[in-house]
């Protein structure tokens, strides 16, 4: 890294600030989605395209597409989504993509984190995704800063005023950053995204610790909003393993303060009423929404709690349209709407 983003005057703005565009990656044949030409791959490509087409109503969408998938992308993506052909391994742009930054002089920067497939690099192919963050940053015209830390965009949420929420089981994961201390993580977040106060959550949702989970990404747990609240996932079913998790997370957040020293204003957001599928717990979460220009793209589940969640989001993001997209197919693969999108903020003087 030639200097640090912070020393160069860059910071990570909150997601609700204006965007130039949204980046995504288009599902390609792999272990998760199924082989090329399969019905399962087509199903997931349609699910990703539904999100891209929803976002494209409000801002430009750029989609990184493997050369072998260009025809499928053209079939599924609407006119508002532009195809960018490059080699990729997977389709979680929040994680393999860069974290974009802005400065006060109208500049655009980007942190290119080290990426090792969520600590599963010894099992999952990720050579292309380890470099795609830099490819996307360069295509966006950003000044690129290389980080020494393994991290993913789904592992951080910021308020744009110096506060970041992370989880101990991601940044301190020995399969990601062996030997790193909390102080080292905090120093790297200060240098890269301008973090002044780090709020550590102890763990993530239970299903996220499956063999190829993320080990506790925060973007399914809690998020800041422009209304000044922190929305947090609340699992109300005592029999669900996330009931105890959400109790613990909420307690930590209610006792935390932001970078200005103010107590967090915490609002609990009830999980979908559907907590189980095939006798296994699901980690469906309304927290995993995406904020774009003029809208919030909401994870919907054809669930009795969808309406209540939409009302919470409308109150939390005043003036934005709440757009529901069925996220069940995306969650089958381990994430949601936020996990597959990556904003390019508009540089402001």
Buried (B, 14 or more C-beta within 10 A) or exposed (E): BEEBBBEBBBBBBBBBBBBBBBBBBBBBBBEBBBEEEEEBBBBBBBBBBBBBBBBBBBBBBBBBBBEEBEEBBEEBBEEBBBBBEBBBBBBBBBBBBBBBBBBEEEBBBBBBBBBBBBBBBEEBEBEBBBBBBBBBBBBBEBBBBEBBBBBBBBBBBBBBBBBBBBBBBBBBBEBBBEEBEEEBBBBBBBBBBBBBBBBBBEBBBBBBBEEBBBBBBBBBBBBBBBEEBBBBBBBBEEEBBBBEBBEEBBEBBEEBEBBEEEEBEBBBBBBBBBBEEEEEBBBBBBBBBBBBBBBBBBBBBEBEBBEBBBEBBBEBBEEBEBBBBBBBBBBBBBBBBBBBBBBBBBBEE
